[in-house]
């Protein structure tokens, strides 16, 4: 049988353990966010094929990312649809002109 002071002591220990776990989880979440941001900065505007820098070029009102190294062309979500619906030549006419 435990005394009231032992119960009180156990309650404080449990609270401290709970608080410590919450701080660790919060710290882990911050590290994860920091790592995600660091990865994004390291890969932002980099060619997925060769790692070269991407430069934006406008074509028919759409920003196209072109690699300065391998000359690969990269499109963001919805950009292919925008280009192919503009004109019948669309993206393919643009590519033939390169």
C-alpha distances in whole Angstrom, upper triangle without the diagonal:
4,7,10,12,10,10,14,14,13,16,18,18,19,21,23,23,24,27,28,29,31,33,33,35,37,38,39,41,43,44,45,47,48,49,51,53,54,55,57,59,60,61,63,66,66,68,66,69,70,68,71,71,71,74,74,77,78,80,81,79,76,74,74,72,75,74,76,76,76,78,75,75,71,71,68,66,69,72,74,74,75,78,79,79,82,85,86,86,83,81,83,86,84,83,87,88,86
4,7,8,6,6,10,11,10,12,15,15,16,18,20,20,22,24,25,26,28,30,31,32,34,36,36,38,40,41,42,44,46,47,48,50,52,53,55,56,57,59,60,64,64,66,64,67,68,66,68,68,69,71,72,75,76,78,79,76,74,72,72,70,73,72,74,74,74,76,73,73,69,69,65,64,67,70,72,72,73,76,77,78,80,83,84,84,81,79,81,84,82,81,85,86,84
4,5,5,6,9,10,11,12,14,15,17,18,20,21,23,24,26,27,29,30,32,33,35,36,38,39,41,42,44,45,47,48,50,51,52,54,56,57,58,60,61,65,65,68,66,69,69,67,70,69,70,72,72,76,77,79,80,77,74,73,73,71,74,73,75,75,76,77,75,74,71,70,67,66,68,71,73,73,75,77,79,79,81,84,85,86,82,80,83,85,83,83,86,87,85
4,5,5,6,9,10,10,12,14,15,16,18,20,21,22,24,26,27,29,30,32,33,35,36,37,39,41,42,43,45,46,48,49,51,52,54,55,57,59,59,63,64,66,64,67,68,66,68,68,68,70,71,74,75,77,78,75,72,71,71,70,72,71,73,74,74,75,73,72,69,68,65,64,66,69,71,71,72,75,77,77,79,82,84,84,80,78,81,84,81,81,85,85,83
4,5,5,6,9,10,11,12,14,15,17,18,20,21,23,24,26,27,29,30,32,33,35,36,38,39,41,42,43,45,47,48,49,51,53,54,55,57,58,62,62,65,63,66,67,64,67,66,67,69,69,73,74,76,77,74,72,70,70,68,71,70,72,72,73,74,72,71,68,67,64,63,66,69,71,71,72,75,76,77,78,82,83,83,80,78,80,83,81,80,84,84,82
4,5,5,6,9,10,10,12,14,15,16,18,20,21,23,24,26,27,29,30,31,33,35,36,37,39,41,42,43,45,47,48,49,51,52,54,55,57,60,61,63,61,64,65,62,65,65,65,68,68,72,73,75,76,73,70,68,69,67,69,68,70,70,71,72,70,70,66,66,63,62,65,67,69,70,71,73,75,75,77,80,82,82,78,76,79,81,79,78,82,83,81
4,5,5,6,9,10,10,12,14,15,16,18,20,21,23,24,26,27,29,30,32,33,35,36,37,39,41,42,43,45,46,48,49,51,52,54,55,59,59,62,60,63,64,61,64,63,64,66,66,70,71,73,74,71,68,66,67,65,68,67,69,69,70,71,68,68,64,64,60,59,62,65,67,67,68,71,72,73,74,78,79,79,76,74,76,79,77,76,80,81,79
4,5,5,6,9,10,11,12,14,15,17,18,20,21,23,24,26,27,29,30,32,33,35,36,38,39,41,42,44,45,47,48,50,51,53,54,57,58,60,59,62,63,60,62,62,62,65,65,68,69,71,72,69,67,65,66,64,66,66,68,68,69,70,67,67,63,63,59,58,61,64,66,66,67,70,71,72,73,77,78,78,75,73,76,78,76,75,79,80,78
4,5,5,6,9,10,11,12,14,15,17,19,20,21,23,25,26,27,29,30,32,33,35,36,37,39,41,42,43,45,47,48,49,51,52,56,57,59,57,60,61,58,61,60,61,63,64,67,68,71,72,69,66,64,65,63,65,64,66,66,67,68,66,66,62,62,59,58,61,63,65,66,67,69,71,72,73,76,78,78,74,72,75,77,75,74,78,79,76
4,5,5,6,9,10,10,12,14,15,17,18,20,21,23,24,26,27,29,30,32,33,35,36,37,39,41,42,43,45,47,48,49,51,54,55,57,55,58,59,56,59,59,59,62,62,66,67,69,70,67,64,62,63,61,63,62,64,64,65,66,64,64,60,60,57,56,59,61,63,64,65,67,69,69,71,74,76,76,72,70,72,75,73,72,76,77,74
4,5,5,6,9,10,10,12,14,15,17,18,20,21,23,24,26,27,29,30,32,33,35,36,38,39,41,42,44,45,46,48,49,53,53,56,54,57,58,55,58,57,58,60,60,64,65,67,68,65,62,60,61,59,62,61,63,63,64,65,63,62,59,58,55,54,56,59,61,61,62,65,67,67,69,72,74,74,70,68,71,73,71,71,74,75,73
4,5,5,6,9,10,10,12,14,15,16,18,20,21,22,24,26,27,28,30,32,33,34,36,37,39,40,42,43,45,47,48,51,52,54,53,56,57,54,56,56,56,58,59,62,63,66,67,64,61,59,60,58,60,60,61,62,63,64,62,61,57,57,54,53,56,58,60,61,62,64,66,67,68,71,73,73,69,67,70,73,70,70,73,74,72
4,5,5,6,9,10,11,12,14,15,17,18,20,21,23,24,26,27,29,30,31,33,35,36,37,39,41,42,43,45,46,50,50,53,51,54,55,52,55,54,55,57,58,61,62,65,66,63,60,58,59,57,59,58,60,60,61,62,60,59,56,56,53,52,55,57,59,60,61,64,65,66,67,71,72,72,68,66,69,71,69,68,72,73,70
4,5,5,6,9,10,11,12,14,15,17,18,20,21,23,24,26,27,29,30,31,33,35,36,37,39,41,42,44,45,48,49,51,49,52,53,51,53,53,53,56,56,59,61,63,64,61,58,56,57,55,57,56,58,59,59,60,58,58,54,53,50,50,53,55,57,58,59,61,63,63,65,68,70,70,66,64,66,69,67,66,70,71,68
4,5,5,6,9,10,11,12,14,15,16,18,20,21,23,24,26,27,29,30,32,33,34,36,38,39,40,42,43,47,48,50,48,51,52,49,52,51,52,54,54,58,59,61,62,59,56,54,55,53,56,55,57,57,58,59,57,56,53,52,49,48,51,53,56,56,57,59,61,62,63,66,68,68,64,62,65,68,65,65,69,69,67
4,5,5,6,9,10,11,12,14,15,16,18,20,21,22,24,26,27,28,30,32,33,34,36,37,39,41,42,45,46,48,47,50,51,48,50,50,50,53,53,57,58,60,61,58,56,54,54,52,55,54,55,56,57,58,56,55,52,51,48,48,51,53,55,56,57,59,61,62,63,66,68,68,64,62,64,67,65,64,68,68,66
4,5,5,6,9,10,11,12,14,15,16,18,20,21,23,24,26,27,29,30,31,33,35,36,37,39,40,44,44,47,45,48,49,46,49,48,49,51,52,55,57,59,60,57,55,52,53,51,53,52,54,54,55,56,54,53,50,50,47,46,49,51,53,54,55,58,59,60,62,65,66,66,62,60,63,65,63,62,66,66,64
4,5,5,6,9,10,11,12,14,15,17,19,20,21,23,24,26,27,29,30,32,33,35,36,38,39,42,43,45,44,47,48,45,47,47,47,50,50,53,54,57,58,55,52,50,51,49,51,51,53,53,54,55,52,52,48,47,44,44,47,49,51,52,53,55,57,57,59,62,64,64,60,58,60,63,61,60,64,65,62
4,5,5,6,9,10,11,12,14,15,17,18,20,21,22,24,26,27,28,30,32,33,35,36,37,41,42,44,43,46,47,44,46,45,46,48,48,52,53,55,56,53,51,49,49,47,50,49,51,52,52,53,51,51,47,47,43,43,46,48,50,51,52,54,56,57,58,61,63,63,59,57,60,62,60,59,63,63,61
4,5,5,6,9,10,10,12,14,15,16,18,20,21,22,24,26,27,28,30,31,33,35,36,40,40,42,41,44,45,42,44,44,44,47,47,51,52,55,56,53,50,48,48,46,49,48,49,50,51,52,50,49,46,46,43,42,46,48,50,51,52,54,56,57,58,61,63,62,59,56,59,61,59,58,62,62,60
4,5,5,6,9,10,10,12,14,15,16,18,20,21,22,24,26,27,29,30,31,33,34,38,38,41,39,42,43,40,43,42,43,45,46,49,51,53,54,51,48,46,47,45,47,46,48,48,49,50,48,47,44,43,40,40,43,45,47,48,49,52,53,54,56,59,60,60,56,54,56,59,57,56,60,60,58
4,5,5,6,9,10,11,12,14,15,17,18,20,21,23,24,26,27,29,30,32,33,36,37,39,38,41,42,39,42,41,41,44,44,47,48,50,52,49,46,44,45,43,45,45,47,47,48,49,46,46,42,42,38,38,41,43,45,46,47,49,51,52,53,56,58,58,54,52,55,57,55,54,58,59,56
4,5,5,6,9,10,11,12,14,15,16,18,20,21,22,24,26,27,28,30,31,35,36,38,37,40,41,38,40,39,40,42,42,46,47,50,51,48,46,43,44,42,44,43,45,45,47,47,45,45,42,41,38,38,41,43,45,46,47,49,51,52,53,56,58,58,54,52,54,57,54,54,57,58,55
4,5,5,6,9,10,10,12,14,15,16,18,20,21,22,24,26,27,29,30,34,34,36,35,38,38,35,38,38,38,41,42,45,47,49,50,48,45,43,43,40,43,42,43,44,44,46,44,43,40,40,37,37,40,42,44,45,46,48,50,51,52,56,57,57,53,50,53,56,53,52,56,56,54
4,5,5,6,9,10,10,12,14,15,16,18,20,21,23,24,26,27,28,32,32,35,33,36,37,34,37,36,37,39,40,43,44,47,48,45,42,40,40,38,41,40,42,42,43,44,42,41,38,37,34,34,37,39,41,42,43,45,47,48,50,53,54,54,50,48,50,53,51,50,54,54,52
4,5,5,6,9,10,11,12,14,15,17,18,20,21,23,24,26,27,30,31,34,32,36,36,34,36,35,35,38,38,41,43,45,46,43,41,38,39,37,39,39,41,41,42,43,41,40,37,36,33,33,36,38,40,41,42,44,46,47,48,51,53,53,49,47,49,52,49,49,53,53,51
4,5,5,6,9,10,10,12,14,15,16,18,20,21,22,24,25,29,30,32,31,34,35,32,34,33,34,36,37,41,42,45,46,43,41,38,38,36,38,37,39,39,41,42,40,39,36,36,33,33,37,38,41,42,42,44,47,48,49,52,53,53,49,47,49,52,49,48,52,52,50
4,5,5,6,9,10,10,12,14,15,16,18,20,21,23,24,28,28,30,29,32,32,30,32,32,33,35,36,39,41,43,45,42,39,37,37,34,37,36,37,38,38,40,37,37,34,34,31,31,35,36,38,40,41,43,44,46,47,50,51,51,47,45,47,50,47,46,50,50,48
4,5,5,6,9,10,10,12,14,15,17,18,20,21,22,26,26,29,27,31,32,29,31,30,31,33,33,37,38,40,42,39,36,34,34,32,35,34,36,37,37,38,36,35,32,31,29,28,32,33,36,37,38,40,42,43,44,47,49,48,44,42,45,47,45,44,48,48,46
4,5,5,6,8,10,11,12,14,15,16,18,20,21,24,25,28,27,30,31,28,30,29,29,32,32,36,37,40,41,38,36,33,33,31,34,33,35,35,36,37,35,35,31,31,28,29,32,33,36,37,38,40,42,43,44,47,49,48,44,42,45,47,44,44,47,47,45
4,5,5,6,8,10,10,12,14,15,16,18,19,23,24,26,25,28,29,25,28,27,28,31,31,35,37,39,41,39,36,33,33,30,33,31,33,33,34,36,34,33,30,31,28,29,32,33,36,37,38,40,42,43,44,47,49,48,44,41,44,46,43,43,46,47,44
4,5,5,6,9,10,11,12,14,15,17,18,22,22,24,23,26,27,24,26,26,26,29,30,33,35,37,39,37,33,31,31,28,31,29,31,32,33,34,31,31,28,28,25,26,29,31,33,34,35,37,39,40,41,44,46,45,41,39,41,44,41,40,44,44,42
4,5,5,6,9,10,11,12,14,15,16,20,21,23,22,26,26,23,25,24,25,27,27,31,32,35,36,34,31,28,29,26,29,28,30,31,32,32,30,30,26,26,23,24,27,29,31,32,33,35,37,38,39,42,44,43,39,37,40,42,39,39,42,43,40
4,5,5,6,9,10,11,12,14,15,19,20,23,22,25,25,22,24,23,24,26,27,31,32,35,37,34,31,29,29,26,28,27,29,29,31,32,30,30,27,27,24,25,29,30,32,34,34,36,38,39,40,43,45,44,40,37,40,42,39,39,42,42,40
4,5,5,6,9,10,10,12,14,18,18,20,19,22,23,20,22,21,22,25,26,30,32,34,36,34,31,28,28,25,27,25,27,27,28,30,28,28,25,25,23,24,28,29,31,33,34,35,37,39,40,42,44,42,39,36,39,41,38,37,41,41,38
4,5,5,6,9,10,11,12,16,16,18,17,21,21,18,21,20,20,23,24,27,29,31,33,31,28,25,25,22,24,24,26,26,27,28,26,25,22,22,20,21,24,25,27,29,30,31,33,35,36,39,40,39,36,33,35,38,35,34,38,38,36
4,5,5,6,9,10,10,14,15,18,18,21,21,18,20,18,19,21,22,25,27,30,32,29,26,24,24,21,23,22,24,25,26,27,25,25,22,22,19,21,24,25,27,29,29,31,33,35,35,38,40,39,35,32,35,37,34,34,37,37,35
4,5,5,6,9,10,14,14,17,17,20,20,16,18,17,18,21,22,26,28,31,33,31,28,25,24,21,23,22,23,23,25,26,25,25,22,23,21,23,26,26,29,31,31,32,35,36,37,40,41,40,36,33,36,38,35,34,37,37,35
4,5,5,6,8,12,12,14,13,17,17,14,16,15,16,19,21,24,27,29,31,29,26,23,22,19,21,19,21,21,22,23,22,22,19,20,19,20,24,24,26,29,29,30,32,34,35,37,39,37,34,31,33,35,32,31,35,35,32
4,5,5,6,9,10,13,13,16,17,14,15,14,14,17,18,21,23,26,28,26,23,20,19,16,19,18,20,20,21,22,20,20,17,17,15,17,21,21,23,26,26,27,29,31,32,34,36,34,31,28,31,33,30,29,33,33,30
4,6,5,9,10,13,14,17,17,13,14,13,13,16,17,21,23,26,28,26,23,20,20,17,18,17,18,19,21,22,21,20,18,19,17,20,23,23,25,27,27,28,31,33,33,35,37,35,32,29,32,33,30,29,33,33,30
4,6,9,8,11,12,15,14,10,12,11,13,16,18,21,24,27,29,28,25,21,20,17,18,16,17,17,19,20,19,20,18,19,18,21,24,24,26,28,29,29,31,34,34,36,37,36,32,29,31,33,30,29,32,32,29
4,6,5,8,9,12,12,8,10,9,10,14,15,19,21,24,27,25,22,18,17,14,15,13,15,15,16,17,16,16,14,15,15,17,21,20,22,25,25,25,28,30,30,33,34,32,29,26,28,30,27,25,29,29,26
4,6,9,10,13,13,10,11,9,9,11,12,16,19,21,24,22,19,15,14,11,13,12,14,16,17,17,16,15,13,14,13,16,19,18,20,23,23,23,26,28,28,30,32,30,27,24,26,28,25,24,28,28,25
4,7,9,12,12,9,9,6,5,8,9,13,15,18,21,19,16,13,11,8,10,9,11,13,14,14,13,12,10,12,11,15,18,16,18,21,21,21,24,26,26,28,29,27,24,21,23,25,22,21,24,24,21
4,6,9,8,5,6,5,5,9,11,15,18,20,23,22,19,15,13,9,10,8,10,10,11,12,11,12,10,13,13,16,19,18,19,23,23,22,25,27,27,29,30,28,25,22,24,25,22,21,24,24,21
4,5,6,5,5,6,6,10,12,14,17,19,22,22,18,15,12,9,8,6,9,9,9,9,8,9,8,11,13,16,19,17,18,21,22,21,23,26,26,27,28,26,23,19,21,23,20,18,21,22,18
4,6,6,8,10,10,13,15,17,20,21,24,23,20,17,14,11,11,9,12,12,11,12,9,10,9,12,13,15,18,17,17,21,22,21,23,26,27,28,29,26,24,20,21,24,21,19,22,23,20
4,6,8,11,11,14,16,18,21,22,25,25,21,19,16,13,11,9,12,10,8,10,8,10,10,13,15,18,20,19,19,22,23,22,24,27,28,28,29,26,24,20,21,23,21,18,21,22,19
4,6,9,10,14,17,19,22,23,26,26,23,20,17,14,12,9,10,8,7,10,9,12,12,16,18,21,23,22,22,25,26,25,26,30,30,31,31,28,26,22,23,25,22,20,22,23,20
4,7,9,12,15,18,21,23,26,26,23,19,17,13,12,9,10,8,9,12,11,13,13,16,17,20,23,21,22,26,26,25,27,30,30,32,32,30,27,24,25,27,24,22,25,25,21
4,7,10,13,15,19,21,24,24,21,18,15,11,10,6,6,6,8,9,10,12,12,16,17,21,23,21,22,25,26,24,27,30,29,30,31,28,26,22,24,25,22,20,23,23,19
4,7,10,13,16,19,22,22,19,15,13,9,8,6,6,7,10,10,11,12,12,14,16,19,22,20,21,24,24,23,26,28,28,29,30,28,25,22,23,25,21,20,23,22,19
4,7,10,13,15,19,18,15,11,9,6,5,4,6,9,10,9,9,9,9,11,12,16,18,16,17,21,20,19,22,25,24,25,27,24,21,18,20,21,18,17,20,20,17
4,6,10,13,16,15,13,10,8,5,5,6,7,10,12,10,11,10,10,12,13,17,18,16,17,21,19,18,21,24,22,24,26,23,20,18,20,20,16,16,19,18,15
4,7,10,13,12,10,6,5,5,6,9,10,13,14,12,12,10,10,10,11,15,16,13,15,18,16,15,19,21,19,21,23,21,18,15,18,18,15,15,19,17,15
4,6,10,10,8,6,5,6,7,10,11,15,15,12,12,10,11,11,13,16,16,12,14,17,15,13,17,19,17,18,20,18,15,13,16,16,12,13,16,14,13
4,7,6,5,5,6,9,10,14,15,18,18,15,15,12,12,11,13,15,15,11,13,15,12,11,15,16,14,15,18,16,13,12,15,15,11,13,16,14,14
4,5,5,6,7,10,11,15,17,20,19,15,15,12,13,11,13,15,14,10,11,13,10,8,12,13,11,12,14,12,10,9,12,11,8,11,13,12,12
4,6,8,10,14,15,19,20,23,23,19,18,15,15,13,15,16,14,11,11,12,9,7,10,11,8,9,12,11,9,9,13,11,10,13,15,14,15
4,7,9,13,15,19,20,24,23,20,19,16,15,13,13,15,13,10,12,13,9,9,12,12,10,12,16,15,12,12,16,15,13,16,18,17,18
4,6,10,12,16,18,21,21,17,16,13,12,9,10,11,10,7,9,10,7,7,11,12,10,13,16,15,11,11,14,14,12,14,17,16,16
4,7,10,13,15,18,18,15,14,11,10,8,9,11,11,8,11,13,10,10,14,15,14,16,19,17,14,12,16,16,13,14,18,17,16
4,6,10,12,15,15,12,10,7,6,6,8,11,11,8,9,13,11,10,13,15,15,16,18,16,13,10,13,14,11,12,15,15,13
4,7,9,12,12,9,8,6,5,6,8,12,13,11,12,15,15,14,16,19,18,20,22,19,16,13,16,17,14,13,17,16,14
4,6,9,9,6,6,5,6,9,12,15,16,13,14,18,17,15,18,21,20,21,22,19,17,14,15,16,13,12,15,14,12
4,5,6,5,5,7,8,11,14,17,19,17,17,21,20,19,21,24,24,25,25,23,20,17,18,19,16,14,17,17,13
4,6,6,8,10,12,15,17,21,23,20,20,24,23,21,24,27,26,27,28,25,22,19,20,21,17,16,18,17,14
4,6,8,11,13,17,19,23,25,22,22,26,26,24,26,29,28,29,29,26,24,21,21,22,19,17,19,19,15
4,5,9,11,15,18,21,23,21,20,24,24,22,24,27,27,27,27,24,22,19,19,20,17,15,17,17,13
4,6,10,13,16,20,21,18,17,21,21,19,20,24,23,23,24,21,19,15,16,17,14,11,14,14,10
4,7,10,13,16,18,15,15,18,19,17,18,22,22,22,22,19,17,14,14,16,13,11,14,14,11
4,7,10,13,14,12,11,15,15,13,15,18,18,19,20,17,14,11,12,14,11,9,13,13,11
4,7,10,12,9,10,13,14,13,15,18,18,19,20,18,15,12,14,16,13,12,16,17,15
4,7,8,6,7,10,10,10,12,15,15,17,19,17,14,11,13,16,13,13,17,17,16
4,6,6,8,10,11,12,14,16,16,19,20,20,16,14,17,19,17,17,20,21,20
4,6,8,9,10,12,13,14,16,19,20,20,16,15,18,20,18,19,22,23,22
4,6,5,6,9,10,11,13,16,17,17,14,13,16,18,17,18,21,22,22
4,5,5,6,9,10,11,14,15,15,11,10,13,15,13,14,18,18,18
4,5,5,6,9,10,12,13,13,9,7,10,13,12,12,16,17,17
4,5,5,6,9,11,12,13,9,9,12,14,14,15,18,19,20
4,6,6,6,10,12,12,9,9,13,14,13,15,18,18,19
4,6,5,7,9,9,5,6,9,10,9,11,14,15,16
4,6,6,7,8,5,6,8,10,10,12,14,15,17
4,6,7,9,7,9,12,12,13,15,17,18,20
4,7,8,6,9,12,11,12,15,16,17,19
4,5,5,9,10,9,11,14,14,15,17
4,5,9,9,8,11,13,13,15,17
4,6,6,5,7,10,10,11,14
4,6,6,7,9,10,11,13
4,5,5,6,9,10,11
4,5,5,6,9,10
4,5,5,6,9
4,6,5,7
4,5,5
4,6
4
